[in-house]
Amino acid sequence: MVTVLGLRGGLNQDSVETLMAEIASCKASGSFRIVLEIRDVPLIDSAGLEAIQTLVIDLGRRGGDLCLAGVNKICQDIFTATRMESLVRVYDDVPSAVRSFT
């Protein structure tokens, strides 16, 4: 099972708790393969990057994974500058991201 979560607004210190609660709910229901659709996320700050890193590691330890779909140019530049692209897989769209789990 792959769970797709669509995020809106910035992925930052103000929204990280909400994201982590959503992921905790997914894990509680047995879903450890998660796609974050972030096409409506204009910016990711250090708290958002740290949350993504934590989730990739935690889900990986449980046999799952996290990937991103719909990353805009600004967020892609942030991933490149921080070398997050070597940690998290990024796809152009949700169907491509979901297919990556099969």
Backbone as XML, in Angstrom:
<?xml version="1.0"?>
<chain id="A" units="angstrom">
  <residue number="1" name="MET">
    <atom name="N" x="0.844" y="-1.184" z="0.000"/>
    <atom name="CA" x="0.000" y="0.000" z="0.000"/>
    <atom name="C" x="0.884" y="1.240" z="0.000"/>
  </residue>
  <residue number="2" name="VAL">
    <atom name="N" x="0.536" y="2.181" z="-0.859"/>
    <atom name="CA" x="1.225" y="3.464" z="-0.924"/>
    <atom name="C" x="0.226" y="4.540" z="-0.537"/>
  </residue>
  <residue number="3" name="THR">
    <atom name="N" x="0.632" y="5.404" z="0.371"/>
    <atom name="CA" x="-0.209" y="6.514" z="0.800"/>
    <atom name="C" x="0.302" y="7.796" z="0.165"/>
  </residue>
  <residue number="4" name="VAL">
    <atom name="N" x="-0.616" y="8.584" z="-0.387"/>
    <atom name="CA" x="-0.269" y="9.870" z="-0.984"/>
    <atom name="C" x="-0.841" y="10.966" z="-0.097"/>
  </residue>
  <residue number="5" name="LEU">
    <atom name="N" x="0.035" y="11.867" z="0.328"/>
    <atom name="CA" x="-0.381" y="13.025" z="1.117"/>
    <atom name="C" x="-0.078" y="14.283" z="0.321"/>
  </residue>
  <residue number="6" name="GLY">
    <atom name="N" x="-1.083" y="15.112" z="0.122"/>
    <atom name="CA" x="-0.896" y="16.385" z="-0.575"/>
    <atom name="C" x="-0.699" y="17.498" z="0.428"/>
  </residue>
  <residue number="7" name="LEU">
    <atom name="N" x="0.387" y="18.234" z="0.277"/>
    <atom name="CA" x="0.683" y="19.340" z="1.187"/>
    <atom name="C" x="0.398" y="20.670" z="0.500"/>
  </residue>
  <residue number="8" name="ARG">
    <atom name="N" x="-0.048" y="21.630" z="1.278"/>
    <atom name="CA" x="-0.306" y="22.982" z="0.773"/>
    <atom name="C" x="0.349" y="23.974" z="1.714"/>
  </residue>
  <residue number="9" name="GLY">
    <atom name="N" x="0.862" y="25.046" z="1.142"/>
    <atom name="CA" x="1.530" y="26.055" z="1.955"/>
    <atom name="C" x="2.968" y="25.655" z="2.216"/>
  </residue>
  <residue number="10" name="GLY">
    <atom name="N" x="3.663" y="26.474" z="2.961"/>
    <atom name="CA" x="5.068" y="26.204" z="3.231"/>
    <atom name="C" x="5.267" y="24.983" z="4.107"/>
  </residue>
  <residue number="11" name="LEU">
    <atom name="N" x="6.331" y="24.262" z="3.835"/>
    <atom name="CA" x="6.734" y="23.168" z="4.724"/>
    <atom name="C" x="7.797" y="23.766" z="5.624"/>
  </residue>
  <residue number="12" name="ASN">
    <atom name="N" x="7.348" y="24.226" z="6.790"/>
    <atom name="CA" x="8.217" y="24.996" z="7.672"/>
    <atom name="C" x="7.919" y="24.669" z="9.133"/>
  </residue>
  <residue number="13" name="GLN">
    <atom name="N" x="8.559" y="25.402" z="9.997"/>
    <atom name="CA" x="8.428" y="25.163" z="11.433"/>
    <atom name="C" x="6.967" y="25.172" z="11.886"/>
  </residue>
  <residue number="14" name="ASP">
    <atom name="N" x="6.141" y="25.993" z="11.254"/>
    <atom name="CA" x="4.734" y="26.085" z="11.638"/>
    <atom name="C" x="3.914" y="24.874" z="11.206"/>
  </residue>
  <residue number="15" name="SER">
    <atom name="N" x="4.341" y="24.183" z="10.164"/>
    <atom name="CA" x="3.536" y="23.094" z="9.616"/>
    <atom name="C" x="4.117" y="21.694" z="9.850"/>
  </residue>
  <residue number="16" name="VAL">
    <atom name="N" x="5.342" y="21.619" z="10.345"/>
    <atom name="CA" x="6.003" y="20.319" z="10.512"/>
    <atom name="C" x="5.252" y="19.419" z="11.491"/>
  </residue>
  <residue number="17" name="GLU">
    <atom name="N" x="4.740" y="19.960" z="12.564"/>
    <atom name="CA" x="4.009" y="19.135" z="13.542"/>
    <atom name="C" x="2.804" y="18.464" z="12.900"/>
  </residue>
  <residue number="18" name="THR">
    <atom name="N" x="2.101" y="19.204" z="12.062"/>
    <atom name="CA" x="0.938" y="18.652" z="11.373"/>
    <atom name="C" x="1.360" y="17.520" z="10.450"/>
  </residue>
  <residue number="19" name="LEU">
    <atom name="N" x="2.435" y="17.718" z="9.708"/>
    <atom name="CA" x="2.943" y="16.675" z="8.816"/>
    <atom name="C" x="3.331" y="15.431" z="9.610"/>
  </residue>
  <residue number="20" name="MET">
    <atom name="N" x="4.056" y="15.612" z="10.695"/>
    <atom name="CA" x="4.506" y="14.475" z="11.494"/>
    <atom name="C" x="3.309" y="13.714" z="12.086"/>
  </residue>
  <residue number="21" name="ALA">
    <atom name="N" x="2.268" y="14.430" z="12.465"/>
    <atom name="CA" x="1.063" y="13.779" z="12.986"/>
    <atom name="C" x="0.381" y="12.965" z="11.887"/>
  </residue>
  <residue number="22" name="GLU">
    <atom name="N" x="0.326" y="13.497" z="10.680"/>
    <atom name="CA" x="-0.258" y="12.764" z="9.553"/>
    <atom name="C" x="0.531" y="11.488" z="9.268"/>
  </residue>
  <residue number="23" name="ILE">
    <atom name="N" x="1.852" y="11.606" z="9.282"/>
    <atom name="CA" x="2.701" y="10.441" z="9.024"/>
    <atom name="C" x="2.542" y="9.414" z="10.152"/>
  </residue>
  <residue number="24" name="ALA">
    <atom name="N" x="2.444" y="9.874" z="11.381"/>
    <atom name="CA" x="2.232" y="8.958" z="12.509"/>
    <atom name="C" x="0.929" y="8.183" z="12.329"/>
  </residue>
  <residue number="25" name="SER">
    <atom name="N" x="-0.086" y="8.841" z="11.831"/>
    <atom name="CA" x="-1.362" y="8.187" z="11.563"/>
    <atom name="C" x="-1.201" y="7.128" z="10.468"/>
  </residue>
  <residue number="26" name="CYS">
    <atom name="N" x="-0.438" y="7.465" z="9.436"/>
    <atom name="CA" x="-0.164" y="6.496" z="8.358"/>
    <atom name="C" x="0.552" y="5.272" z="8.906"/>
  </residue>
  <residue number="27" name="LYS">
    <atom name="N" x="1.568" y="5.508" z="9.715"/>
    <atom name="CA" x="2.339" y="4.395" z="10.283"/>
    <atom name="C" x="1.460" y="3.537" z="11.188"/>
  </residue>
  <residue number="28" name="ALA">
    <atom name="N" x="0.588" y="4.174" z="11.962"/>
    <atom name="CA" x="-0.302" y="3.429" z="12.865"/>
    <atom name="C" x="-1.250" y="2.521" z="12.089"/>
  </residue>
  <residue number="29" name="SER">
    <atom name="N" x="-1.573" y="2.921" z="10.858"/>
    <atom name="CA" x="-2.464" y="2.095" z="10.037"/>
    <atom name="C" x="-1.686" y="1.106" z="9.170"/>
  </residue>
  <residue number="30" name="GLY">
    <atom name="N" x="-0.364" y="1.064" z="9.355"/>
    <atom name="CA" x="0.450" y="0.089" z="8.637"/>
    <atom name="C" x="1.005" y="0.564" z="7.313"/>
  </residue>
  <residue number="31" name="SER">
    <atom name="N" x="0.874" y="1.837" z="7.019"/>
    <atom name="CA" x="1.386" y="2.374" z="5.762"/>
    <atom name="C" x="2.762" y="2.996" z="5.987"/>
  </residue>
  <residue number="32" name="PHE">
    <atom name="N" x="3.775" y="2.390" z="5.348"/>
    <atom name="CA" x="5.146" y="2.863" z="5.512"/>
    <atom name="C" x="5.761" y="3.311" z="4.190"/>
  </residue>
  <residue number="33" name="ARG">
    <atom name="N" x="4.968" y="3.303" z="3.115"/>
    <atom name="CA" x="5.416" y="3.807" z="1.813"/>
    <atom name="C" x="4.567" y="5.022" z="1.499"/>
  </residue>
  <residue number="34" name="ILE">
    <atom name="N" x="5.217" y="6.192" z="1.520"/>
    <atom name="CA" x="4.476" y="7.451" z="1.465"/>
    <atom name="C" x="5.029" y="8.349" z="0.372"/>
  </residue>
  <residue number="35" name="VAL">
    <atom name="N" x="4.096" y="8.945" z="-0.377"/>
    <atom name="CA" x="4.423" y="9.967" z="-1.367"/>
    <atom name="C" x="3.898" y="11.287" z="-0.831"/>
  </residue>
  <residue number="36" name="LEU">
    <atom name="N" x="4.769" y="12.291" z="-0.755"/>
    <atom name="CA" x="4.342" y="13.647" z="-0.419"/>
    <atom name="C" x="4.241" y="14.438" z="-1.706"/>
  </residue>
  <residue number="37" name="GLU">
    <atom name="N" x="3.040" y="14.851" z="-2.054"/>
    <atom name="CA" x="2.858" y="15.718" z="-3.217"/>
    <atom name="C" x="3.013" y="17.147" z="-2.734"/>
  </residue>
  <residue number="38" name="ILE">
    <atom name="N" x="4.044" y="17.815" z="-3.248"/>
    <atom name="CA" x="4.343" y="19.159" z="-2.729"/>
    <atom name="C" x="4.275" y="20.244" z="-3.808"/>
  </residue>
  <residue number="39" name="ARG">
    <atom name="N" x="3.488" y="20.004" z="-4.860"/>
    <atom name="CA" x="3.417" y="21.022" z="-5.917"/>
    <atom name="C" x="2.819" y="22.330" z="-5.414"/>
  </residue>
  <residue number="40" name="ASP">
    <atom name="N" x="2.035" y="22.276" z="-4.335"/>
    <atom name="CA" x="1.451" y="23.491" z="-3.757"/>
    <atom name="C" x="2.236" y="23.997" z="-2.550"/>
  </residue>
  <residue number="41" name="VAL">
    <atom name="N" x="3.490" y="23.557" z="-2.439"/>
    <atom name="CA" x="4.383" y="24.026" z="-1.371"/>
    <atom name="C" x="5.378" y="24.995" z="-2.001"/>
  </residue>
  <residue number="42" name="PRO">
    <atom name="N" x="5.250" y="26.283" z="-1.706"/>
    <atom name="CA" x="6.128" y="27.253" z="-2.360"/>
    <atom name="C" x="7.552" y="27.269" z="-1.818"/>
  </residue>
  <residue number="43" name="LEU">
    <atom name="N" x="7.725" y="26.824" z="-0.574"/>
    <atom name="CA" x="9.039" y="26.935" z="0.051"/>
    <atom name="C" x="9.179" y="25.918" z="1.179"/>
  </residue>
  <residue number="44" name="ILE">
    <atom name="N" x="10.399" y="25.415" z="1.347"/>
    <atom name="CA" x="10.713" y="24.494" z="2.441"/>
    <atom name="C" x="11.862" y="25.098" z="3.232"/>
  </residue>
  <residue number="45" name="ASP">
    <atom name="N" x="11.679" y="25.233" z="4.552"/>
    <atom name="CA" x="12.753" y="25.779" z="5.380"/>
    <atom name="C" x="13.529" y="24.631" z="6.042"/>
  </residue>
  <residue number="46" name="SER">
    <atom name="N" x="14.449" y="24.985" z="6.922"/>
    <atom name="CA" x="15.306" y="23.972" z="7.550"/>
    <atom name="C" x="14.500" y="22.983" z="8.385"/>
  </residue>
  <residue number="47" name="ALA">
    <atom name="N" x="13.438" y="23.436" z="9.021"/>
    <atom name="CA" x="12.595" y="22.519" z="9.801"/>
    <atom name="C" x="11.913" y="21.513" z="8.875"/>
  </residue>
  <residue number="48" name="GLY">
    <atom name="N" x="11.484" y="21.958" z="7.719"/>
    <atom name="CA" x="10.871" y="21.068" z="6.737"/>
    <atom name="C" x="11.867" y="20.058" z="6.201"/>
  </residue>
  <residue number="49" name="LEU">
    <atom name="N" x="13.086" y="20.517" z="5.911"/>
    <atom name="CA" x="14.133" y="19.616" z="5.434"/>
    <atom name="C" x="14.475" y="18.572" z="6.495"/>
  </residue>
  <residue number="50" name="GLU">
    <atom name="N" x="14.562" y="19.004" z="7.727"/>
    <atom name="CA" x="14.866" y="18.084" z="8.822"/>
    <atom name="C" x="13.750" y="17.053" z="8.981"/>
  </residue>
  <residue number="51" name="ALA">
    <atom name="N" x="12.506" y="17.489" z="8.842"/>
    <atom name="CA" x="11.373" y="16.560" z="8.949"/>
    <atom name="C" x="11.432" y="15.514" z="7.837"/>
  </residue>
  <residue number="52" name="ILE">
    <atom name="N" x="11.728" y="15.940" z="6.614"/>
    <atom name="CA" x="11.833" y="14.999" z="5.499"/>
    <atom name="C" x="12.948" y="13.996" z="5.761"/>
  </residue>
  <residue number="53" name="GLN">
    <atom name="N" x="14.080" y="14.481" z="6.221"/>
    <atom name="CA" x="15.209" y="13.600" z="6.520"/>
    <atom name="C" x="14.826" y="12.582" z="7.597"/>
  </residue>
  <residue number="54" name="THR">
    <atom name="N" x="14.201" y="13.033" z="8.647"/>
    <atom name="CA" x="13.770" y="12.155" z="9.737"/>
    <atom name="C" x="12.797" y="11.099" z="9.235"/>
  </residue>
  <residue number="55" name="LEU">
    <atom name="N" x="11.864" y="11.517" z="8.391"/>
    <atom name="CA" x="10.867" y="10.582" z="7.870"/>
    <atom name="C" x="11.482" y="9.532" z="6.958"/>
  </residue>
  <residue number="56" name="VAL">
    <atom name="N" x="12.404" y="9.946" z="6.094"/>
    <atom name="CA" x="13.062" y="8.989" z="5.203"/>
    <atom name="C" x="13.790" y="7.931" z="6.028"/>
  </residue>
  <residue number="57" name="ILE">
    <atom name="N" x="14.504" y="8.357" z="7.038"/>
    <atom name="CA" x="15.257" y="7.424" z="7.883"/>
    <atom name="C" x="14.311" y="6.514" z="8.667"/>
  </residue>
  <residue number="58" name="ASP">
    <atom name="N" x="13.302" y="7.109" z="9.295"/>
    <atom name="CA" x="12.364" y="6.331" z="10.117"/>
    <atom name="C" x="11.592" y="5.328" z="9.269"/>
  </residue>
  <residue number="59" name="LEU">
    <atom name="N" x="11.051" y="5.747" z="8.151"/>
    <atom name="CA" x="10.290" y="4.840" z="7.299"/>
    <atom name="C" x="11.193" y="3.755" z="6.727"/>
  </residue>
  <residue number="60" name="GLY">
    <atom name="N" x="12.421" y="4.119" z="6.378"/>
    <atom name="CA" x="13.374" y="3.137" z="5.864"/>
    <atom name="C" x="13.667" y="2.042" z="6.877"/>
  </residue>
  <residue number="61" name="ARG">
    <atom name="N" x="13.774" y="2.416" z="8.131"/>
    <atom name="CA" x="14.019" y="1.429" z="9.197"/>
    <atom name="C" x="12.846" y="0.461" z="9.353"/>
  </residue>
  <residue number="62" name="ARG">
    <atom name="N" x="11.683" y="0.891" z="8.927"/>
    <atom name="CA" x="10.475" y="0.061" z="9.040"/>
    <atom name="C" x="10.159" y="-0.663" z="7.729"/>
  </residue>
  <residue number="63" name="GLY">
    <atom name="N" x="11.106" y="-0.621" z="6.800"/>
    <atom name="CA" x="10.912" y="-1.297" z="5.525"/>
    <atom name="C" x="10.153" y="-0.483" z="4.503"/>
  </residue>
  <residue number="64" name="GLY">
    <atom name="N" x="9.937" y="0.779" z="4.788"/>
    <atom name="CA" x="9.199" y="1.653" z="3.877"/>
    <atom name="C" x="10.094" y="2.702" z="3.258"/>
  </residue>
  <residue number="65" name="ASP">
    <atom name="N" x="9.478" y="3.748" z="2.765"/>
    <atom name="CA" x="10.229" y="4.841" z="2.147"/>
    <atom name="C" x="9.308" y="6.035" z="1.982"/>
  </residue>
  <residue number="66" name="LEU">
    <atom name="N" x="9.911" y="7.159" z="1.724"/>
    <atom name="CA" x="9.194" y="8.396" z="1.458"/>
    <atom name="C" x="9.781" y="8.984" z="0.189"/>
  </residue>
  <residue number="67" name="CYS">
    <atom name="N" x="8.921" y="9.445" z="-0.701"/>
    <atom name="CA" x="9.402" y="10.168" z="-1.867"/>
    <atom name="C" x="8.513" y="11.384" z="-2.084"/>
  </residue>
  <residue number="68" name="LEU">
    <atom name="N" x="8.987" y="12.284" z="-2.913"/>
    <atom name="CA" x="8.288" y="13.536" z="-3.169"/>
    <atom name="C" x="7.828" y="13.596" z="-4.610"/>
  </residue>
  <residue number="69" name="ALA">
    <atom name="N" x="6.704" y="14.250" z="-4.836"/>
    <atom name="CA" x="6.178" y="14.432" z="-6.189"/>
    <atom name="C" x="5.801" y="15.888" z="-6.393"/>
  </residue>
  <residue number="70" name="GLY">
    <atom name="N" x="6.023" y="16.376" z="-7.611"/>
    <atom name="CA" x="5.597" y="17.726" z="-7.968"/>
    <atom name="C" x="6.423" y="18.828" z="-7.345"/>
  </residue>
  <residue number="71" name="VAL">
    <atom name="N" x="7.706" y="18.649" z="-7.260"/>
    <atom name="CA" x="8.585" y="19.632" z="-6.616"/>
    <atom name="C" x="8.789" y="20.825" z="-7.555"/>
  </residue>
  <residue number="72" name="ASN">
    <atom name="N" x="8.519" y="22.026" z="-7.050"/>
    <atom name="CA" x="8.699" y="23.217" z="-7.885"/>
    <atom name="C" x="10.175" y="23.595" z="-7.983"/>
  </residue>
  <residue number="73" name="LYS">
    <atom name="N" x="10.472" y="24.566" z="-8.820"/>
    <atom name="CA" x="11.857" y="24.966" z="-9.091"/>
    <atom name="C" x="12.569" y="25.457" z="-7.828"/>
  </residue>
  <residue number="74" name="ILE">
    <atom name="N" x="11.916" y="26.262" z="-7.032"/>
    <atom name="CA" x="12.550" y="26.794" z="-5.823"/>
    <atom name="C" x="12.896" y="25.665" z="-4.854"/>
  </residue>
  <residue number="75" name="CYS">
    <atom name="N" x="11.940" y="24.761" z="-4.630"/>
    <atom name="CA" x="12.190" y="23.643" z="-3.719"/>
    <atom name="C" x="13.258" y="22.714" z="-4.293"/>
  </residue>
  <residue number="76" name="GLN">
    <atom name="N" x="13.250" y="22.513" z="-5.610"/>
    <atom name="CA" x="14.282" y="21.684" z="-6.233"/>
    <atom name="C" x="15.661" y="22.300" z="-6.006"/>
  </residue>
  <residue number="77" name="ASP">
    <atom name="N" x="15.762" y="23.616" z="-6.144"/>
    <atom name="CA" x="17.030" y="24.314" z="-5.891"/>
    <atom name="C" x="17.473" y="24.143" z="-4.435"/>
  </residue>
  <residue number="78" name="ILE">
    <atom name="N" x="16.519" y="24.163" z="-3.513"/>
    <atom name="CA" x="16.826" y="23.968" z="-2.094"/>
    <atom name="C" x="17.360" y="22.549" z="-1.877"/>
  </residue>
  <residue number="79" name="PHE">
    <atom name="N" x="16.706" y="21.566" z="-2.499"/>
    <atom name="CA" x="17.175" y="20.181" z="-2.371"/>
    <atom name="C" x="18.573" y="20.016" z="-2.943"/>
  </residue>
  <residue number="80" name="THR">
    <atom name="N" x="18.834" y="20.656" z="-4.052"/>
    <atom name="CA" x="20.158" y="20.567" z="-4.669"/>
    <atom name="C" x="21.209" y="21.222" z="-3.777"/>
  </residue>
  <residue number="81" name="ALA">
    <atom name="N" x="20.916" y="22.425" z="-3.295"/>
    <atom name="CA" x="21.875" y="23.166" z="-2.474"/>
    <atom name="C" x="22.190" y="22.452" z="-1.165"/>
  </residue>
  <residue number="82" name="THR">
    <atom name="N" x="21.208" y="21.757" z="-0.614"/>
    <atom name="CA" x="21.402" y="21.082" z="0.677"/>
    <atom name="C" x="21.745" y="19.596" z="0.511"/>
  </residue>
  <residue number="83" name="ARG">
    <atom name="N" x="21.842" y="19.159" z="-0.721"/>
    <atom name="CA" x="22.152" y="17.764" z="-1.069"/>
    <atom name="C" x="21.100" y="16.772" z="-0.581"/>
  </residue>
  <residue number="84" name="MET">
    <atom name="N" x="19.901" y="17.268" z="-0.348"/>
    <atom name="CA" x="18.792" y="16.393" z="0.044"/>
    <atom name="C" x="18.398" y="15.473" z="-1.101"/>
  </residue>
  <residue number="85" name="GLU">
    <atom name="N" x="18.689" y="15.865" z="-2.321"/>
    <atom name="CA" x="18.317" y="15.029" z="-3.463"/>
    <atom name="C" x="19.024" y="13.678" z="-3.438"/>
  </residue>
  <residue number="86" name="SER">
    <atom name="N" x="20.108" y="13.575" z="-2.674"/>
    <atom name="CA" x="20.781" y="12.281" z="-2.544"/>
    <atom name="C" x="20.098" y="11.400" z="-1.490"/>
  </residue>
  <residue number="87" name="LEU">
    <atom name="N" x="19.220" y="11.979" z="-0.684"/>
    <atom name="CA" x="18.537" y="11.250" z="0.383"/>
    <atom name="C" x="17.115" y="10.852" z="-0.003"/>
  </residue>
  <residue number="88" name="VAL">
    <atom name="N" x="16.415" y="11.759" z="-0.668"/>
    <atom name="CA" x="15.002" y="11.527" z="-0.970"/>
    <atom name="C" x="14.793" y="11.516" z="-2.483"/>
  </residue>
  <residue number="89" name="ARG">
    <atom name="N" x="13.982" y="10.556" z="-2.929"/>
    <atom name="CA" x="13.682" y="10.465" z="-4.359"/>
    <atom name="C" x="12.615" y="11.493" z="-4.718"/>
  </residue>
  <residue number="90" name="VAL">
    <atom name="N" x="12.799" y="12.135" z="-5.862"/>
    <atom name="CA" x="11.896" y="13.184" z="-6.316"/>
    <atom name="C" x="11.356" y="12.800" z="-7.692"/>
  </residue>
  <residue number="91" name="TYR">
    <atom name="N" x="10.038" y="12.934" z="-7.871"/>
    <atom name="CA" x="9.368" y="12.597" z="-9.128"/>
    <atom name="C" x="8.560" y="13.784" z="-9.618"/>
  </residue>
  <residue number="92" name="ASP">
    <atom name="N" x="8.343" y="13.815" z="-10.920"/>
    <atom name="CA" x="7.593" y="14.920" z="-11.522"/>
    <atom name="C" x="6.131" y="14.922" z="-11.104"/>
  </residue>
  <residue number="93" name="ASP">
    <atom name="N" x="5.561" y="13.735" z="-10.919"/>
    <atom name="CA" x="4.136" y="13.657" z="-10.608"/>
    <atom name="C" x="3.851" y="12.471" z="-9.688"/>
  </residue>
  <residue number="94" name="VAL">
    <atom name="N" x="2.642" y="12.449" z="-9.158"/>
    <atom name="CA" x="2.240" y="11.405" z="-8.212"/>
    <atom name="C" x="2.240" y="10.013" z="-8.852"/>
  </residue>
  <residue number="95" name="PRO">
    <atom name="N" x="1.676" y="9.835" z="-10.064"/>
    <atom name="CA" x="1.695" y="8.479" z="-10.634"/>
    <atom name="C" x="3.121" y="7.904" z="-10.770"/>
  </residue>
  <residue number="96" name="SER">
    <atom name="N" x="4.070" y="8.713" z="-11.171"/>
    <atom name="CA" x="5.447" y="8.246" z="-11.270"/>
    <atom name="C" x="5.996" y="7.852" z="-9.908"/>
  </residue>
  <residue number="97" name="ALA">
    <atom name="N" x="5.689" y="8.656" z="-8.906"/>
    <atom name="CA" x="6.155" y="8.361" z="-7.548"/>
    <atom name="C" x="5.545" y="7.065" z="-7.022"/>
  </residue>
  <residue number="98" name="VAL">
    <atom name="N" x="4.260" y="6.882" z="-7.237"/>
    <atom name="CA" x="3.589" y="5.663" z="-6.766"/>
    <atom name="C" x="4.154" y="4.450" z="-7.488"/>
  </residue>
  <residue number="99" name="ARG">
    <atom name="N" x="4.369" y="4.546" z="-8.792"/>
    <atom name="CA" x="4.932" y="3.424" z="-9.554"/>
    <atom name="C" x="6.331" y="3.048" z="-9.052"/>
  </residue>
  <residue number="100" name="SER">
    <atom name="N" x="7.058" y="3.989" z="-8.490"/>
    <atom name="CA" x="8.423" y="3.704" z="-8.032"/>
    <atom name="C" x="8.448" y="2.679" z="-6.901"/>
  </residue>
  <residue number="101" name="PHE">
    <atom name="N" x="7.311" y="2.476" z="-6.236"/>
    <atom name="CA" x="7.245" y="1.529" z="-5.134"/>
    <atom name="C" x="6.959" y="0.105" z="-5.588"/>
  </residue>
  <residue number="102" name="THR">
    <atom name="N" x="6.656" y="-0.087" z="-6.868"/>
    <atom name="CA" x="6.333" y="-1.447" z="-7.343"/>
    <atom name="C" x="7.537" y="-2.134" z="-7.917"/>
  </residue>
</chain>
